[in-house]
Amino acid sequence: MKCVIIDDEPLAVDLIKEFVSKIDSLELVNTFNNAIDAISIINQSNVDLIFLDIEMPHFSGIDFINAIDKKPLIIFTTAYSDYAVEGFNLGAVDYLVKPIPFHRFLKSVIRAQQIFSPQNTAATTTLISAPEIEQDFMFVRAEYENVKLNFADILYIEGLKDYVKIYTTDSKYTLTLISLIKLENLLSSKGFARVHRSYIINIKHVKSIQKNKAVIADKRIPISESYKNSFFERINL
């Protein structure tokens, strides 16, 4: 399948390009950092699949879909889950929420290939069975850039209404717009645990447990009753 990437974040484009290069059945035709520049190219060429960001300045991914004449297969790639229903209503193949793990990307491509060429489903699965990458980092949006955070360097995460503070071993924190639930889902398999409605902690950085508090660095983080049992089971207490 000939594919195009449309995303205003260079780091996101680079990551998807890397993923595409690992899948033999995909041919990357072009990349665009805004949807407007891509319209004429899409209308004039035979593009089979678009990896499309939704939240872009001036002209969104939704606007783009409504503006093009030809309708290739679409896989949305976005930092926000709010548009999922609208995306599927527009006939999207899949909806990937950043940061995107490779195994989830691969699953979307397999689904797109099955729609594109259903008679070759078995061959397709073999063709694109690339090795999975076990990511030990994530990118989060902080002000005007995407910041790379290694999981091993994260001490704990504090929820502040719509934002979270991610504290790291270098005595700094990153403030980003993301939900604790989304981070909990992402990090639970990486050695992190939710211990309070406002806190997620990196278990390996816990120095001690003092009554209903976990001590990490110089911070005493509360362990609430609703999370206490599951957390204590994880650390065999």
Secondary structure as the mmCIF struct_conf table of DSSP 4:
data_model
#
loop_
_struct_conf.conf_type_id
_struct_conf.id
_struct_conf.beg_label_comp_id
_struct_conf.beg_label_asym_id
_struct_conf.beg_label_seq_id
_struct_conf.end_label_comp_id
_struct_conf.end_label_asym_id
_struct_conf.end_label_seq_id
STRN STRN1 LYS A 2 ILE A 6
BEND BEND1 ASP A 8 ASP A 8
HELX_RH_AL_P HELX_RH_AL_P1 PRO A 10 SER A 21
TURN_TY1_P TURN_TY1_P1 LYS A 22 LYS A 22
TURN_TY1_P TURN_TY1_P2 ASP A 24 SER A 25
STRN STRN2 GLU A 27 PHE A 32
BEND BEND2 ASN A 33 ASN A 34
HELX_RH_AL_P HELX_RH_AL_P2 ALA A 35 GLN A 44
BEND BEND3 SER A 45 SER A 45
STRN STRN3 LEU A 49 LEU A 52
BEND BEND4 ILE A 54 ILE A 54
BEND BEND5 PRO A 57 PHE A 59
HELX_RH_AL_P HELX_RH_AL_P3 GLY A 61 ALA A 67
BEND BEND6 ASP A 69 LYS A 70
STRN STRN4 LEU A 73 THR A 78
BEND BEND7 ALA A 79 ALA A 79
BEND BEND8 SER A 81 SER A 81
TURN_TY1_P TURN_TY1_P3 ASP A 82 TYR A 83
HELX_RH_AL_P HELX_RH_AL_P4 ALA A 84 ASN A 89
TURN_TY1_P TURN_TY1_P4 LEU A 90 GLY A 91
BEND BEND9 VAL A 93 VAL A 93
STRN STRN5 ASP A 94 VAL A 97
BEND BEND10 LYS A 98 PRO A 99
HELX_LH_PP_P HELX_LH_PP_P1 ILE A 100 PRO A 101
HELX_RH_AL_P HELX_RH_AL_P5 PHE A 102 PHE A 116
HELX_RH_3T_P HELX_RH_3T_P1 PRO A 118 ASN A 120
HELX_RH_AL_P HELX_RH_AL_P6 THR A 121 LEU A 127
TURN_TY1_P TURN_TY1_P5 ILE A 128 ILE A 128
HELX_LH_PP_P HELX_LH_PP_P2 ALA A 130 GLU A 132
STRN STRN6 PHE A 137 ALA A 142
TURN_TY1_P TURN_TY1_P6 GLU A 143 TYR A 144
STRN STRN7 GLU A 145 ASN A 150
HELX_RH_3T_P HELX_RH_3T_P2 PHE A 151 ASP A 153
STRN STRN8 ILE A 154 LEU A 160
TURN_TY1_P TURN_TY1_P7 LYS A 161 ASP A 162
STRN STRN9 TYR A 163 THR A 168
TURN_TY1_P TURN_TY1_P8 THR A 169 ASP A 170
BEND BEND11 SER A 171 SER A 171
STRN STRN10 TYR A 173 LEU A 177
HELX_RH_AL_P HELX_RH_AL_P7 LEU A 180 LEU A 187
HELX_RH_3T_P HELX_RH_3T_P3 SER A 188 LYS A 190
TURN_TY1_P TURN_TY1_P9 GLY A 191 GLY A 191
STRN STRN11 PHE A 192 HIS A 196
TURN_TY1_P TURN_TY1_P10 ARG A 197 SER A 198
STRN STRN12 TYR A 199 ASN A 202
HELX_RH_3T_P HELX_RH_3T_P4 ILE A 203 HIS A 205
STRN STRN13 VAL A 206 GLN A 210
TURN_TY1_P TURN_TY1_P11 LYS A 211 ASN A 212
STRN STRN14 LYS A 213 ILE A 216
TURN_TY1_P TURN_TY1_P12 ALA A 217 ASP A 218
STRN STRN15 LYS A 219 PRO A 222
HELX_RH_AL_P HELX_RH_AL_P8 GLU A 225 ARG A 234
TURN_TY1_P TURN_TY1_P13 ILE A 235 ASN A 236
#
